[in-house]
């Protein structure tokens, strides 16, 4: 738990410098008119197993077995439940390009329909061939905290 809070705090330090983008690696294909962050609970549910499946789509066994570290994702979810990867922080031993995150997430991760756009912040921890999925929220648009339903 302490390591997750440490990395959440580390990740939040980058948010003040990047405005709407939480993480330093930015993807410019999202239409950023107006959106809200999840605050103290998950407002757009998604099965953690589905998130793992989509993120690792197309990865070979060597990548899956050898992955270690943390991967932070900021995903914009539009009114129709479509995903758009906004920003990433890669603190894993894998190369970002080989992960194919933008295509995997934008084309394959669907959510429920919404009345307003939401920015979901997801932290994946790769530990000994396992992937732990955590959701993060923010009340003040600066500090990230772990949230649940």
Order of alpha helices (4+ residues) and beta strands (2+ residues): alpha-beta-beta-alpha-alpha-beta-beta-alpha-alpha-beta-beta-beta
